[in-house]
Amino acid sequence: MLHELTATVLLIVTALLPIINPPAAGFIVLSLVPHASPAERAELARRVAINSFVILLVSLSIGAYLLSFLGISIAVLRVAGGVVIASAGWNLLQASDDESEDVAKQEALSAREDSLRRKAFYPLTMPVTVGPGAISVAIALGTGSPRAGLQPVHFIGVGVALALVCVSIYLCVRFSGHIARLLGPSGVQIAMRLFAFAIFCIGVQIFWLGLAELLNSVHFH
């Protein structure tokens, strides 16, 4: 039982963490709401973490059935998700420092009109934190249920794993401002570029996995 629990937790955590990349998500959220107070940032981190937990749990639980109902395969979802993730990473790589400052100014001007509560789900949770890549991975994990059937230990493992992932999201979003002050403006820009490149590579990898599955499904006569 302990072995099954540990295996379930490790499988989900190691599959989702590289895709979600909580440190990168924390810095991106920081750039979108740079003038939030510490109390607002704490509340925002809590909401983003809860929203992420719900999205991932739904994707793991019924995502495969929803895809089957819509007639969408996991391979197609991976290809589409990979394109979206790679495009987001490429845009972040190409964005100049001046453009980032302009975005921050625009967000600061519109902060009075749009509350942080409305931004907590879109775009800060989806697609900034939990994007198509993470959703496709969660759905794929949901389709890989044990052949012997799901046991209570598997449900416990899913809950523990998602809790660990979402706690890491909370911590990174909550304390991104402290990390940014330690790194300084130039350090933040370097970190953003590195995370953007990692996001781009993850998108290409997801795209290639999906494309390889599609190519393997084609039978040449």
URGINOR-V131267 format. One record per residue. N is the residue number from 1. OMEGA is omega as a letter, one per 30 degrees, with the letter a starting at -180 (999 if undefined). Layout:
n=<N;N>
omega=<OMEGA;OMEGA>
This chain:
n=<1;2;3;4;5;6;7;8;9;10;11;12;13;14;15;16;17;18;19;20;21;22;23;24;25;26;27;28;29;30;31;32;33;34;35;36;37;38;39;40;41;42;43;44;45;46;47;48;49;50;51;52;53;54;55;56;57;58;59;60;61;62;63;64;65;66;67;68;69;70;71;72;73;74;75;76;77;78;79;80;81;82;83;84;85;86;87;88;89;90;91;92;93;94;95;96;97;98;99;100;101;102;103;104;105;106;107;108;109;110;111;112;113;114;115;116;117;118;119;120;121;122;123;124;125;126;127;128;129;130;131;132;133;134;135;136;137;138;139;140;141;142;143;144;145;146;147;148;149;150;151;152;153;154;155;156;157;158;159;160;161;162;163;164;165;166;167;168;169;170;171;172;173;174;175;176;177;178;179;180;181;182;183;184;185;186;187;188;189;190;191;192;193;194;195;196;197;198;199;200;201;202;203;204;205;206;207;208;209;210;211;212;213;214;215;216;217;218;219;220;221>
omega=<l;l;l;l;a;a;l;a;a;a;a;a;a;l;a;a;l;a;a;l;a;l;l;l;l;l;l;l;l;a;a;l;a;a;l;l;l;l;l;l;l;l;l;l;l;a;l;l;l;l;l;l;a;a;a;l;l;l;l;a;a;a;a;l;l;l;l;l;a;a;a;a;l;a;l;l;l;l;a;l;l;l;a;a;l;l;l;l;l;l;l;l;a;a;l;l;l;l;l;l;l;l;l;l;l;l;l;a;a;a;a;a;a;a;l;l;l;a;a;l;l;g;a;l;a;g;a;a;l;a;l;l;l;l;l;l;l;l;l;l;l;l;a;l;l;a;a;a;a;l;l;a;l;l;l;l;l;l;l;a;l;l;l;l;a;l;l;l;a;a;a;l;a;a;l;l;l;l;l;l;l;a;a;a;a;l;l;l;l;l;l;l;l;l;l;l;l;l;l;l;l;l;l;l;l;l;a;l;l;a;l;l;l;l;l;a;l;a;a;a;999>
